[in-house]
Amino acid sequence: MGKCYNSTVVDASIDEVWEMIKDFHQLSWGDKVITKVDIVGEVSGTEVGAKRILNEAFHETLLSVDNKNFSFTYSIDDGPGPVSKDSVSNYVGKVFLYPITDSGKTFVEWISTYDSDSDSAVGDFCNPIYAGLLSSLKSKF
């Protein structure tokens, strides 16, 4: 099983960061990486089952959302290159927020796991995307 791991510290409270990222259909905070979000279906971006297509390439589904613990999980159902449905399976992304109590900042952790014949190709492809998304999020505060 392959794994990607990225994290950052955002100079904002956990409530502020969660308010910005909790809607699966709203990625204006990731504008350095995400140029287009197409909403698929009628499920709200805050409900399990919400679907989206990012940059006309990544087909994703919201698997869980936990407002109490500031986290959500999603699947990549299809995408370009190493994350295409023919190249990877069981791709689950997990985003967790944790309060940093001595500073009022937020630790953001983005983990993904997947099955692939080329774990390193998936990691080499996805890690820069997640790093870019976290950098973009950080710049909003």
C-alpha positions as CSV (number, residue, x, y, z in Angstrom):
1,M,0.0,0.0,0.0
2,G,1.3,3.4,-1.0
3,K,1.1,6.5,1.1
4,C,1.5,10.3,0.7
5,Y,2.0,12.6,3.7
6,N,2.0,16.3,3.8
7,S,1.5,18.8,6.6
8,T,1.7,22.5,7.5
9,V,0.9,24.9,10.3
10,V,-1.6,27.6,9.5
11,D,-1.6,30.9,11.3
12,A,-5.3,30.8,12.2
13,S,-7.6,29.0,14.7
14,I,-8.9,25.6,14.0
15,D,-12.4,27.0,13.6
16,E,-11.3,29.5,11.0
17,V,-9.4,26.9,9.0
18,W,-12.2,24.4,9.2
19,E,-14.7,27.0,8.1
20,M,-12.6,27.5,5.0
21,I,-12.1,23.9,4.0
22,K,-15.1,22.0,5.2
23,D,-17.2,22.3,2.0
24,F,-16.0,19.7,-0.5
25,H,-17.3,21.7,-3.4
26,Q,-15.6,25.0,-2.3
27,L,-11.9,25.1,-3.1
28,S,-11.3,28.8,-3.6
29,W,-8.7,28.5,-0.9
30,G,-6.7,26.2,-3.2
31,D,-6.6,28.6,-6.1
32,K,-2.8,28.1,-6.6
33,V,-3.5,24.5,-7.7
34,I,-7.3,24.1,-8.4
35,T,-8.5,26.2,-11.4
36,K,-11.9,24.6,-11.8
37,V,-14.4,22.6,-9.6
38,D,-17.3,20.9,-11.3
39,I,-20.0,19.7,-8.9
40,V,-21.4,16.3,-9.9
41,G,-24.9,15.5,-8.7
42,E,-27.1,17.2,-6.1
43,V,-25.5,16.2,-2.8
44,S,-24.2,19.2,-0.8
45,G,-20.5,19.6,-0.4
46,T,-20.9,19.1,3.3
47,E,-22.6,15.7,3.0
48,V,-21.1,12.3,2.5
49,G,-21.5,11.2,-1.1
50,A,-20.7,14.7,-2.6
51,K,-18.9,14.4,-5.9
52,R,-16.6,16.8,-7.7
53,I,-14.3,17.0,-10.7
54,L,-11.2,19.1,-10.2
55,N,-9.4,20.7,-13.1
56,E,-11.5,18.6,-15.5
57,A,-9.3,15.6,-14.4
58,F,-9.7,14.3,-10.8
59,H,-13.1,12.6,-10.1
60,E,-13.5,12.5,-6.3
61,T,-16.2,11.5,-3.8
62,L,-16.6,12.7,-0.2
63,L,-16.5,9.6,2.1
64,S,-16.8,11.1,5.5
65,V,-16.9,14.4,7.2
66,D,-16.5,14.9,11.0
67,N,-17.3,18.5,12.1
68,K,-16.6,17.7,15.7
69,N,-13.1,16.4,15.0
70,F,-12.3,18.7,12.1
71,S,-11.6,16.0,9.5
72,F,-12.9,14.6,6.2
73,T,-12.0,11.7,3.9
74,Y,-12.5,11.3,0.2
75,S,-11.7,8.9,-2.7
76,I,-10.1,9.6,-6.0
77,D,-12.3,7.5,-8.4
78,D,-10.4,8.4,-11.5
79,G,-7.8,10.9,-12.6
80,P,-4.8,11.5,-14.9
81,G,-1.8,9.3,-15.2
82,P,-0.8,7.4,-12.1
83,V,-4.1,8.1,-10.4
84,S,-6.3,6.8,-13.2
85,K,-8.8,4.1,-12.3
86,D,-6.7,1.6,-14.3
87,S,-3.5,2.5,-12.4
88,V,-4.6,2.9,-8.8
89,S,-7.4,1.5,-6.5
90,N,-8.6,2.2,-3.0
91,Y,-7.3,5.8,-3.1
92,V,-8.4,7.5,0.1
93,G,-7.3,11.0,1.1
94,K,-7.7,12.1,4.7
95,V,-7.5,15.7,5.9
96,F,-7.1,16.3,9.7
97,L,-6.9,19.6,11.6
98,Y,-5.4,19.8,15.1
99,P,-5.3,22.9,17.3
100,I,-1.9,24.1,18.5
101,T,-2.9,25.1,21.9
102,D,0.1,27.3,22.8
103,S,-0.1,29.5,19.8
104,G,-3.7,29.4,18.6
105,K,-2.5,28.1,15.2
106,T,-3.7,24.9,13.4
107,F,-1.7,21.9,12.3
108,V,-3.1,20.5,9.0
109,E,-2.3,16.9,8.1
110,W,-3.0,15.5,4.6
111,I,-2.6,11.8,4.2
112,S,-3.5,9.5,1.3
113,T,-3.3,5.8,1.0
114,Y,-3.7,3.7,-2.2
115,D,-3.0,0.4,-4.0
116,S,-0.9,0.7,-7.1
117,D,1.7,-1.2,-9.1
118,S,3.8,1.9,-8.8
119,D,3.5,3.5,-5.4
120,S,6.4,5.8,-6.1
121,A,4.8,7.2,-9.3
122,V,1.6,8.0,-7.4
123,G,3.5,9.7,-4.6
124,D,5.7,11.6,-7.0
125,F,2.6,12.8,-8.8
126,C,0.4,13.6,-5.7
127,N,2.8,15.0,-3.1
128,P,3.5,18.2,-5.0
129,I,-0.2,18.7,-5.5
130,Y,-0.9,18.4,-1.8
131,A,2.1,20.6,-0.9
132,G,0.7,23.2,-3.3
133,L,-2.8,23.0,-1.8
134,L,-1.4,23.4,1.7
135,S,0.8,26.3,0.7
136,S,-2.3,28.0,-0.9
137,L,-4.4,27.4,2.2
138,K,-1.6,28.8,4.4
139,S,-1.5,32.0,2.3
140,K,-5.1,32.7,2.9
141,F,-4.4,33.6,6.6
